[in-house]
């Protein structure tokens, strides 16, 4: 029996370099938990930071306690604090929009809480957007470095048995099943397990650790206070190449089959706004505001902490205050404070700090995985936002370092003196998304607050069907989005035809939908249009594809438009009602016309 040598572990660390946390920690933890529960990894199993912490404890807890975890997969390797599983990995799984392409969860059944997770069958392919391919053998060497094996093949057999990937595309996509010849060379295996010090020496960790020493790296943020955030106000966004950022956003949107009106101009305005400060995306429902916000964050290499404003929002929800806990009153950080601290932690990790010799180490370059954390506030005007955010007016007035340095957030509810103020990093941004169509349930925004955000409208596309092109590109793109959803969610239980076949088979429905959307948006004459968003078209086509895959094509479009669009049309006037009803009947959608009539006058006998 033999153990991997420090030299072999150093090679494996090089092979893991740049891997996403999901690839190195979260997915192996979920694979092992699924096996433990005798379920495939694509099924939902109870999963949380405890399982991720067990991987960290067994594989990456090097050094004298209380030791941080050594993230050999980072580029360069860094020390991770002892509560990273709860505060870091869990946050990525539950708040990062990218995680939804990798994991499924039970949030719909639990009202937003995520207690059970599973892997999507396409998790590996999705993960390639954030992680390079890594060899299974490199991951196996670290996950099993405390256990002895006959040889490298024995180790690989252990890995595949302990972390079965059945039902996923992990092997062959993000995980490569290959072993370099040098891994089998003489001297790569030892009779006795190497010590942590020997491993650290082989990694030459002193040249890559970005904290001054382990004690500093292991100290919790709570104990260290927040005064360190003051030093981050003058660190700007790492990339200000407008053309490059615009190109990345547009490519991201196209990869996700998302089409926006006046795309290049709209994205350019948003990029310039974010380079200068904070942004609010406004427009009718379903126009892609939230999708655009996520694409912008990805282009800037920033994670998004997403929250939804409500009418009950107050300074407590934004900045924080006291709340009742198990041990009495406890301090609670609001959404802005929480995200500012998360952003500061990320920025600090990419900032060069002196090592024990006082020599500054190299900072993470702009190509690093994440350079900050931003806050996305959906339904921005559902709250009395002036009241809720009022204490931050001065801070939000400018992203200039001098203003940020002189305007820390006042955390009056914190007991420790060194935690009563937090400074906002120069990389932090707030993106708001708001519906400017429905004014019944929203609040007005003062001129003072509008000056502190750049408001940009995301409207509906202005392309319409013609005799030469009866199906608009928007509807075709929406069909691809709906098809991707159906394949991912129900591909294992329904027979989903290839997208190219569906475009031809649903030609009549797509032409009818293109005409109906055009009739709603631009009915003609003096009748005002009703703005149908692209997301609403996707909703209609999801319903159509569900019925089509189940063998129920006849009348599927009529039912889908009646059920998905009509309930949102309660604010149309009499002229719109008359024109829309006429157009719907002409398009062969009698059920939709009847439902619209019932919506306007529910007492009318049909």
ABEGO torsion letter per residue (X at the ends): XBBBBAAAAAAAAAAABGBBAAAAAAAAAAAAAAAAAGBBAABBBBBBAAAAAAAAAAAABBEBOBBBBBBAABOBBBBBBAAAAAAAAAAAAAABAAAAAABBBAAAAAGGBBABBBBBAAAAAAAAAABBBBBAAAAAAAAAAABBBABAAAAAAAAAAABBABGBAABGBABBBBBBAAAABBGABBABBBBAAAAAAAAGAAAABABABAAAAABBAAAAEAAAAAAAAABBBABABAAAAAAAAAAAAAAAGBBBBGAAAAAAAAAAAAAAEBBBBBEBBGAGAAAAAAAAAAAAGBBBBBBBBBAABBAAAAAEEBBBBAAEBBBBBBAAAAAAAAAAAAAAAABBBBBAAGBBBBBBBAABABABBBBBBBGAAABBAAAAAAAAAAAAABABAAAAAABBBBBAABABAAAABBBBBAABBBBBBBBAABAAABBBBBAAAAAABBBBBBBBBABBBBAABABBAAAAAAAAAAAAAAAAAAAAABBBBBAAAAAAAAAAAAAAAAAAAAAAABAEEABBBBBBBAAAAAAAAAAAAAAAAAGBABGAAAAAAAAAAAAAAAABBAAAAAAAAAAAAAAGBAAAAAAAAAAABAABBX
